[in-house]
């Protein structure tokens, strides 16, 4: 080895080590294929020496056999001049024989003539087994949050993508879980291949994956995702069995470094479900869904932190539900709001859909139930027979402790269960029907009522009504706003009313705004009305002053 070149190698290596921040540094002289590696890497991975000839081949022996081909191709592309560097993940065997997940990023440094001279990079050892997904060998959800927090802290503009599969439970049901795990591993390999040199890939919860990238724009990401869809749809084989895998994906650009990583993930999941439920699997960009409203993400982050701070800033408004025939008060619906000095009062449509994707939402749900029942005790003194309607999200229903939470809050507030109605949406169809049936049976045995909100706006409202015990069907305002002129709306309301009657459920119409609407709707056997004609949603102290 030329002494001058070795001195230069050492000098550059020492410079890189200053900014290593816990990563293993390597530097290869591409003209001589002579490298220097961090001593900590040599010790941890039991490498021959800090200085090595042909280090790429030596390091390849440490890499998990399933990951070697990708690594080898990347190194070949770099040394042949086809690539200027790489960014990839792989598993590497530590000195104790166990594999750890590593993220390796490297770049080619050219000489004064523009020829490749050095290949320099850093390897991050993700180490802890809790950060590794045992099925795929990828960084796990914990690793995703760890890396995302680091990127936000360092103020590095990043694009995050979440990719998932539609109907994976069917694969498990038909082929079994062992086969399903093979599908997960195969998909992980394909995503890793597609995004090699473009970003770090993670295995998230369920059958979702994530990618964090700093060097791709939306056009490039869209192109890679479409390529991934093609591979998953047309060339996906497990044990010679060809499968058609349908993907969904949401993405978000992170360039606001004051937001929490958990807020980012909630936004990502919201975009993901937009792709799944409304865009036939096409990539959904969060910023575009929100009309590139930067203020929205900042506001959402503040609102999310308010949940952590004992739901500070949240309050409930109440809208009356009136008997259609007598126009006496039947009950009221509790509706969440939030306010602070900077943003004023924020309606739920601006934060609930995204927060529902957040692990914190059940805490907010419990706060809503507790507040509604506490206020409800005051309303009972004036209206002893009224029913308090409280909206329940999918995120609450899927928790195993939801039933016990409801009864715990009933006991705490001393609110009578027969005066409580839980409003669900048709999205609850995604949960196990037997579990829901048992849950609703317990509620109804204690006098708690169940309402199906926004009937007709989802794909499976009829299926929910047919399958689950429902006391009240609430017709969405979209079906009645033109009721006096639209024959299709009239037919729809008539059909829903007849259908509900067949399943022994009452009908409540939302969005009643004029006396003409009220009078027209009375022709359809409607039991109760709700809308601005009677009152807009108002805070508890204002509601109690009204006479209905």
C-alpha angles and dihedrals in degrees: 000000000000108000094219093051090047091052090050090048090052093047093052091044092053090051092052091047091061090067097036094111094196096318124123109251124211130180124187125194098220093197092060101019088233118142143187121209134190114272090230089059091049091052097042097046096032094239119177098247146336087254117052141170114221091009092169092066092044092050091047089065088061093053120095111264091239091056100042099088093056090047093047093049091050093050091046090052091050096049092043090054096245093115131038094210144320143247114195147139128231141153117258128191115243123213091266091059097253122121122236128191115249132189111211123193123177141163137197118244114206129211126236090279093054095253121134109264109159137021109207129180152139132241119208115206109212087190109167112098090223087067093055126080105226095210100052104018089232126131109277134229088277091054090049092056092044093053094040092053089051092051092049091047091051090046093235113162105238139176117217123199129189117200125187145165130251118223098006091148088067090059090052092047094050102037105020134246096283089059089044091057089053088054090052092050092047092049090048090054092049093049090047091051094047094049098038109135088011106075151325117283125215136188107230132187117312114344097337131115131192135207127201115197136170100183108054133081127212094267092054093046091049091051093050092047092051089050089050090051090052092052093047093047102042112020106033113127132171118182089343089306112126115218132187108222117194114207135200127192142185128188139191135187113228110208099130104087096188094072127095122250089236090057089053091052093050089052091048093052090048090054090045093055090045086058092046100043104030111017104048091243097309116142111276116206112208095211091054093048087055093043092250090293104166089181089063095062092046090049092047091052091053091047091050091052088051089063089055090050094064092280093295112184096023121117138164131242123196130218119194124241111209132200106252096223104040099022089223119142113275098171146301139254119233111224124190123232135172133203143170136166096268101046102024118211115347120199119226095249087070097057115008097074091056097036090053086071090056125096088227095062096089088060090055088046091056090048090053092051092047094047094046092050092045091052089041092063088063092047090051091064089062100030108028095181102043122126121227111216115203124184115235121198130217088246090062096043093053093059115098092219096053096101093049090047091055093050092043091055091045089054093045095051097033088227112159111247092217088066094056127091121183114210116210132178129226089259086083086079086084089070125080107283094215091053091050092047091053091046094050091044090057091048094049092047086062094047097258112143129218125217127190106221127209093012113200098020095095133058098249109035090121091051091051092049091049095046106038133052104255125180100188134024114205115206112216118243091242089073096053108036090094096028095129094056107022114085090190091056090047091052091047094052091045091051094047091047092052091045093051090048090054089056092044094248128135123234126232120186119212124204100041103162109158139039088242091058090048094051094045094049092052087075092069104062094257114169101198143014134211127183151093091295086076101028143318115241108284135181119269096257091053094044093054090056093057123091116221 
